[in-house]
Amino acid sequence: MSSLTVYHQSTPDIPNKVLTHLEDIAATLAERGVRFERWQAQAPLQSGASHEEVIAAYRQDIDALMTERGYAGVDVVREVEASLLDEHTRDEDLVRFFAAGRGLFTLHIDDYIYAVLCEKNDLICVPAGTRHWVDMGEEPRFVAIALGSSQEGGGVTFTGEKFAERFPRLDD
């Protein structure tokens, strides 16, 4: 089940709120400029589907978002670099849609930490420049569609801050 856990940065052991309803998660994140929504496949997907099959199953939603936001690149991601567990920013939006599996996107906005657990059919769009870290678990098993302004996915800049070490991980 998708969820949003909000912490003050000074209290990593005590959440201020925990939300599990799509509308509540989306509304809370929208206040911070983050888009969160749920998509449904237009075609059934089998385990082990190719990149092309994954993209084809969500083509209508992908095309609409690419047109709306001016994204030029689309790819299917099945692994993530371990270094992204450290707080960083991107020079373009971080856009991920989960066709399978799950991942924890933790956003550091002002004095608050927003831990967004994304599950199958969840879309998250994090604006460029937002401090965040990404955790796909100790044994990652996911398939995500990545959209961006370029095919390369934009540059990553690590903040050097250690907030990510203080807050719960996906498998905690």
ZIKA-V554577 format. One line per field, one symbol per residue. ss: DSSP state (h for helix, s for strand, l for the rest). A space follows every 10 residues. Layout:
ss->???
This chain:
ss->llssssssll llllsssssl lhhhhhhhhh llllssssll llllllllll hhhhhhhlhh hhhhhhhhhl llssssslll lhhhhllsss lllsssssss llsssssssl lsssssssll lsssssllll ssssslllll llssssssll lllllsssll llhhhhllll ll
